[in-house]
């Protein structure tokens, strides 16, 4: 395996929830979130395609109350969890930007190429 930074254990993200991560500072800062569904994880940059604002107003609150979609708290856009596609709102038809993470031996890992 190439060099990578450990983010957390997969089981630290409860099934059906999402967790945000901020890595670094200034212009090089990475803001992304990871959604877990069973053993699958989906990662996206934490930026709405409408205006680039973070999706959540409160830490780790990326999902609708029924936990079926991601919600942009700024303008109400709704995104599918499995591919980040916007199904409703001002950016309908656009998608969240996928973010590269890896998993190994129960850990979520950020490839060094992403963290530079």
C-alpha positions as CSV (number, residue, x, y, z in Angstrom):
1,X,0.0,0.0,0.0
2,X,1.2,3.5,-0.7
3,X,1.6,6.0,2.1
4,X,-1.7,7.2,3.6
5,X,-3.0,9.1,6.6
6,X,-5.4,7.3,9.0
7,X,-8.7,9.1,9.3
8,X,-10.7,6.9,11.7
9,X,-11.9,3.3,12.0
10,X,-14.8,2.5,9.7
11,X,-16.9,1.5,12.7
12,X,-16.5,5.0,14.2
13,X,-19.0,6.2,11.6
14,X,-22.3,4.5,12.5
15,X,-24.1,2.8,9.6
16,X,-26.3,5.2,7.7
17,X,-24.5,8.4,8.9
18,X,-21.8,10.7,7.7
19,X,-18.8,12.3,9.3
20,X,-16.9,15.4,8.2
21,X,-13.2,15.8,8.1
22,X,-11.0,19.0,7.9
23,X,-7.3,18.3,7.1
24,X,-4.8,21.1,7.0
25,X,-5.1,24.9,6.9
26,X,-5.4,27.8,4.5
27,X,-5.8,27.3,0.8
28,X,-4.5,23.7,1.0
29,X,-7.2,22.7,3.6
30,X,-9.3,19.7,2.6
31,X,-13.0,19.7,3.7
32,X,-14.8,16.5,2.9
33,X,-17.2,14.0,4.4
34,X,-17.6,10.2,4.4
35,X,-21.0,8.4,4.4
36,X,-21.2,4.8,5.5
37,X,-23.8,2.3,4.3
38,X,-22.9,-1.1,5.7
39,X,-19.3,-1.8,4.7
40,X,-19.5,0.6,1.8
41,X,-18.2,4.2,2.2
42,X,-18.8,7.1,0.0
43,X,-16.7,10.3,0.2
44,X,-17.4,13.7,-1.2
45,X,-15.9,17.2,-1.0
46,X,-17.9,19.2,1.5
47,X,-19.0,21.9,-1.1
48,X,-22.4,22.3,-2.6
49,X,-22.1,22.7,-6.4
50,X,-24.5,25.6,-6.3
51,X,-22.3,28.1,-4.5
52,X,-19.5,26.0,-2.9
53,X,-20.7,26.4,0.6
54,X,-20.4,23.5,3.1
55,X,-23.4,21.3,3.2
56,X,-23.9,21.2,7.0
57,X,-24.6,24.0,9.4
58,X,-23.8,21.8,12.4
59,X,-21.0,19.3,12.6
60,X,-21.7,16.0,10.9
61,X,-25.3,16.8,10.0
62,X,-25.2,16.0,6.3
63,X,-28.4,14.0,6.0
64,X,-32.1,14.6,5.8
65,X,-34.1,13.6,8.9
66,X,-35.0,10.3,7.3
67,X,-31.3,9.8,6.4
68,X,-32.1,9.1,2.7
69,X,-30.4,12.1,1.1
70,X,-27.6,14.6,1.7
71,X,-29.0,18.0,2.4
72,X,-27.3,21.4,1.7
73,X,-28.5,23.4,4.7
74,X,-27.9,26.7,2.8
75,X,-30.4,26.3,0.0
76,X,-32.1,23.0,0.5
77,X,-30.5,21.0,-2.3
78,X,-30.9,17.2,-2.0
79,X,-28.3,14.7,-3.2
80,X,-28.4,11.0,-3.6
81,X,-26.0,9.2,-1.1
82,X,-24.6,6.7,-3.5
83,X,-23.4,9.1,-6.2
84,X,-23.9,12.6,-4.9
85,X,-26.3,13.6,-7.7
86,X,-28.6,16.5,-7.0
87,X,-32.2,15.6,-7.3
88,X,-33.8,18.8,-6.0
89,X,-32.7,22.4,-5.5
90,X,-30.8,25.1,-7.2
91,X,-28.1,22.8,-8.5
92,X,-30.4,20.0,-9.8
93,X,-28.6,17.8,-12.3
94,X,-25.1,18.6,-10.9
95,X,-23.2,16.4,-8.5
96,X,-21.1,16.6,-5.4
97,X,-17.4,16.1,-6.2
98,X,-16.3,12.5,-5.2
99,X,-13.4,12.4,-2.8
100,X,-10.7,9.7,-2.8
101,X,-10.3,7.6,0.3
102,X,-9.3,4.0,0.9
103,X,-10.1,1.4,3.5
104,X,-7.8,-1.2,4.8
105,X,-8.1,-3.5,7.8
106,X,-11.1,-1.6,9.2
107,X,-9.4,1.9,8.8
108,X,-10.4,4.8,6.5
109,X,-7.3,6.2,4.9
110,X,-6.5,9.4,3.0
111,X,-3.9,8.8,0.3
112,X,-0.9,11.1,0.7
113,X,-1.5,12.5,-2.8
114,X,-4.9,13.9,-1.6
115,X,-3.5,15.4,1.5
116,X,-0.7,17.4,-0.2
